[in-house]
Amino acid sequence: MNPPFARDAMCVQCRYYRSIDDHHGARHRHPPQFSGEVSAKEIHRWRSPLVGAHAWCGEFRPRIDTGAQDAELVTGETDGTAA
């Protein structure tokens, strides 16, 4: 059973989640991981972990509703200036 906060902290609502389809996405919290010598679903061997849209974890961070979301992910900056 999911804890009560999980309803508000699903992967699909996290800033690190990038949707693949209606039910799955990739988690981009850390660099891609080596997926082994053979991967039936893709040509390259590095990938981000796949997660269910309605799953949850302890590293949830809510999405930012501004256009600066992706800039913050990459640089850690929220207003265009260095911290």
C-alpha positions in Angstrom: 0.0 0.0 0.0 1.3 3.5 -0.9 1.7 6.0 1.9 -0.8 8.9 1.8 1.7 11.4 0.3 2.2 9.1 -2.7 -1.0 10.5 -4.3 0.6 13.9 -4.6 4.2 12.6 -5.3 3.8 10.3 -8.3 6.6 10.1 -10.8 4.4 11.7 -13.5 4.4 14.9 -11.3 8.1 14.9 -10.6 10.6 17.3 -12.3 13.0 14.4 -13.1 10.3 12.4 -15.0 10.1 12.5 -18.8 7.1 10.7 -20.3 7.5 7.9 -22.9 3.8 7.1 -23.1 0.6 7.4 -20.9 1.9 4.9 -18.3 5.7 5.0 -18.5 8.6 7.4 -18.5 12.3 7.8 -17.9 13.8 9.1 -14.6 16.5 11.7 -15.3 17.7 12.4 -11.8 21.2 10.9 -12.4 23.2 10.2 -15.6 22.2 7.3 -17.8 23.3 3.9 -16.7 25.0 1.1 -18.7 22.3 -1.4 -19.7 24.6 -4.3 -20.7 25.9 -5.9 -23.8 22.5 -6.6 -25.5 19.4 -4.4 -25.2 16.5 -5.7 -27.3 14.7 -2.3 -27.2 17.4 0.0 -28.2 20.6 0.3 -30.2 22.7 2.1 -27.7 23.7 0.7 -24.3 23.2 3.6 -22.0 19.8 4.6 -20.6 17.9 6.3 -17.9 15.9 4.0 -15.6 12.3 3.4 -16.8 9.5 4.0 -14.2 5.8 3.8 -14.1 3.9 7.1 -14.2 2.1 6.4 -11.0 5.1 5.0 -9.0 6.9 7.1 -6.4 10.3 7.3 -4.6 12.0 9.2 -1.9 13.6 11.7 -4.3 10.4 13.3 -5.5 10.6 17.0 -6.4 7.5 18.7 -7.8 7.6 20.1 -11.3 8.1 23.8 -11.8 5.3 25.4 -13.8 7.5 28.0 -15.4 9.5 27.6 -18.6 12.7 27.5 -16.5 12.1 23.9 -15.4 14.7 22.4 -17.8 17.2 25.1 -17.1 17.1 24.4 -13.4 17.5 20.7 -14.0 20.7 21.3 -16.0 22.3 24.2 -14.2 20.7 24.3 -10.8 19.7 27.9 -11.4 16.2 29.1 -10.9 16.3 32.7 -12.1 19.1 32.8 -14.6 21.8 33.8 -12.2 24.4 31.7 -10.5 23.9 30.8 -6.9 
